[in-house]
Amino acid sequence: MQTRLHFAALLFTSIAFAQVAQADQLAAIKAKGELVCGTLGTDEPNSFIDARSRQLVGYEVDLCRAIAQGLGVKPVIKQLAVAARIPELQQGRIDILTASLTHNKEREALIDFSLSTFYTGQRVLVKKSSNITTVAGLAGKKVLTVKGGTQEPNIRKAVPGVDVVTFETAGQAYLGLQQGKGVGYVDDEVSLLNNYAKLGAAQKDYIVLPQNISQEVFAFGIRKGETGVKTAVDQVLRGLEKSGEAEKLFFKWYGPTSNVKFQKRNFKIESDKIDA
């Protein structure tokens, strides 16, 4: 009985401590005077290292800076690997994830999400010499992608029997395609189109397959139960949408003058709901 009582006391203490910690995270961010955003830095135009300034820039970096400004603190951008995103958030090494993070039901069990900040799909780039013209044609073929994202499970679901090889970064996977390590490269549409645009004259040797293998909703990751942080982040995002600043940032990074060359924006930052 004494052992049970001791365990119950420890459990109660742990729960109480967790509740206090959760309640205090927003206050802690303001007290330290900085918001630490975890981002990839390898996923242009969402987040990448500018060749001239050597600084992390991009759509999600600008949104991080805007959120920090809204909270009255300094933004701190921390670069993360794809597979490290959620563990780094859970362990408290970063405050929010601004890292090309797909919001899905499986991840809702692990973390909370902000309002959706971007809507996209995933596509496949193949070598023209492979004679592959449809996603179904990838069955039995070697396809390259980044480790730890939704790209691998999505291509496996779309093409049973595909041979998937993963790399630490999307850039390494893309380079692998150019080096002949596979016939196809899978990535989020904007990143894939950005890389395709950089091929220049070599574009004639590649084809972007017309079908999306998935629909992806990006949002910022927030530690589970941190309702104060989520409310504050969502409030800033709603303000950016209402003021028109969110749309300006979209066209800055994805619009006609970018490598992606999107002509219009088909979403608003207004909901944190996703389809099952």
Solvent accessible surface area in square Angstrom, and as a share of the most:
residue,aa,sasa,rsa
1,M,166,0.74
2,Q,153,0.68
3,T,108,0.63
4,R,180,0.66
5,L,112,0.56
6,H,113,0.51
7,F,131,0.55
8,A,52,0.40
9,A,55,0.43
10,L,96,0.48
11,L,91,0.45
12,F,151,0.63
13,T,82,0.48
14,S,65,0.42
15,I,85,0.43
16,A,37,0.28
17,F,147,0.61
18,A,44,0.34
19,Q,111,0.49
20,V,90,0.52
21,A,49,0.38
22,Q,68,0.30
23,A,81,0.63
24,D,71,0.37
25,Q,12,0.05
26,L,40,0.20
27,A,61,0.47
28,A,50,0.39
29,I,1,0.01
30,K,105,0.45
31,A,92,0.71
32,K,101,0.43
33,G,30,0.29
34,E,49,0.22
35,L,0,0.00
36,V,17,0.10
37,C,0,0.00
38,G,0,0.00
39,T,1,0.00
40,L,10,0.05
41,G,5,0.05
42,T,60,0.35
43,D,9,0.05
44,E,39,0.18
45,P,6,0.04
46,N,1,0.00
47,S,0,0.00
48,F,33,0.14
49,I,67,0.34
50,D,39,0.20
51,A,85,0.66
52,R,227,0.83
53,S,57,0.37
54,R,158,0.58
55,Q,109,0.48
56,L,27,0.14
57,V,38,0.22
58,G,0,0.00
59,Y,1,0.01
60,E,2,0.01
61,V,2,0.01
62,D,27,0.14
63,L,0,0.00
64,C,0,0.00
65,R,104,0.38
66,A,19,0.15
67,I,0,0.00
68,A,0,0.00
69,Q,146,0.65
70,G,52,0.50
71,L,22,0.11
72,G,68,0.66
73,V,17,0.10
74,K,121,0.51
75,P,36,0.23
76,V,48,0.28
77,I,37,0.19
78,K,71,0.30
79,Q,81,0.36
80,L,16,0.08
81,A,48,0.37
82,V,14,0.08
83,A,55,0.43
84,A,34,0.26
85,R,10,0.04
86,I,23,0.12
87,P,55,0.35
88,E,25,0.11
89,L,0,0.00
90,Q,83,0.37
91,Q,109,0.48
92,G,38,0.37
93,R,132,0.48
94,I,1,0.01
95,D,7,0.04
96,I,0,0.00
97,L,0,0.00
98,T,1,0.01
99,A,1,0.00
100,S,8,0.05
101,L,1,0.00
102,T,12,0.07
103,H,10,0.04
104,N,34,0.17
105,K,95,0.40
106,E,128,0.57
107,R,26,0.09
108,E,54,0.24
109,A,83,0.64
110,L,85,0.42
111,I,0,0.00
112,D,32,0.16
113,F,8,0.04
114,S,0,0.00
115,L,3,0.01
116,S,0,0.00
117,T,0,0.00
118,F,3,0.01
119,Y,85,0.32
120,T,11,0.07
121,G,0,0.00
122,Q,1,0.00
123,R,36,0.13
124,V,0,0.00
125,L,0,0.00
126,V,0,0.00
127,K,48,0.20
128,K,97,0.41
129,S,96,0.62
130,S,30,0.19
131,N,132,0.68
132,I,10,0.05
133,T,89,0.52
134,T,57,0.33
135,V,14,0.08
136,A,76,0.59
137,G,33,0.31
138,L,0,0.00
139,A,52,0.40
140,G,61,0.58
141,K,81,0.34
142,K,88,0.37
143,V,0,0.00
144,L,1,0.00
145,T,0,0.00
146,V,4,0.02
147,K,85,0.36
148,G,37,0.36
149,G,12,0.12
150,T,18,0.11
151,Q,13,0.06
152,E,45,0.20
153,P,74,0.47
154,N,29,0.15
155,I,0,0.00
156,R,107,0.39
157,K,173,0.73
158,A,45,0.35
159,V,4,0.02
160,P,107,0.67
161,G,63,0.61
162,V,9,0.05
163,D,67,0.34
164,V,16,0.09
165,V,52,0.30
166,T,46,0.27
167,F,40,0.17
168,E,86,0.38
169,T,36,0.21
170,A,14,0.10
171,G,38,0.37
172,Q,85,0.38
173,A,0,0.00
174,Y,26,0.10
175,L,91,0.45
176,G,1,0.01
177,L,0,0.00
178,Q,73,0.32
179,Q,105,0.47
180,G,49,0.47
181,K,109,0.46
182,G,9,0.09
183,V,38,0.22
184,G,0,0.00
185,Y,1,0.00
186,V,0,0.00
187,D,3,0.02
188,D,6,0.03
189,E,30,0.13
190,V,0,0.00
191,S,4,0.03
192,L,0,0.00
193,L,37,0.19
194,N,4,0.02
195,N,27,0.14
196,Y,51,0.19
197,A,32,0.25
198,K,117,0.50
199,L,21,0.11
200,G,43,0.41
201,A,92,0.71
202,A,37,0.29
203,Q,56,0.25
204,K,137,0.58
205,D,66,0.34
206,Y,21,0.08
207,I,55,0.28
208,V,27,0.15
209,L,0,0.00
210,P,94,0.59
211,Q,69,0.31
212,N,61,0.32
213,I,24,0.12
214,S,23,0.15
215,Q,138,0.61
216,E,7,0.03
217,V,28,0.16
218,F,2,0.01
219,A,0,0.00
220,F,0,0.00
221,G,0,0.00
222,I,0,0.00
223,R,55,0.20
224,K,91,0.39
225,G,31,0.29
226,E,6,0.03
227,T,100,0.58
228,G,34,0.33
229,V,2,0.01
230,K,46,0.19
231,T,88,0.51
232,A,15,0.11
233,V,0,0.00
234,D,7,0.04
235,Q,123,0.54
236,V,24,0.14
237,L,0,0.00
238,R,126,0.46
239,G,39,0.38
240,L,21,0.11
241,E,34,0.15
242,K,186,0.79
243,S,83,0.54
244,G,24,0.23
245,E,65,0.29
246,A,1,0.00
247,E,80,0.36
248,K,135,0.57
249,L,16,0.08
250,F,4,0.02
251,F,64,0.27
252,K,115,0.49
253,W,38,0.13
254,Y,0,0.00
255,G,0,0.00
256,P,64,0.40
257,T,131,0.76
258,S,19,0.12
259,N,58,0.30
260,V,12,0.07
261,K,114,0.48
262,F,48,0.20
263,Q,131,0.58
264,K,137,0.58
265,R,32,0.12
266,N,124,0.64
267,F,27,0.11
268,K,120,0.51
269,I,2,0.01
270,E,113,0.51
271,S,38,0.25
272,D,37,0.19
273,K,158,0.67
274,I,31,0.16
275,D,134,0.70
276,A,127,0.98
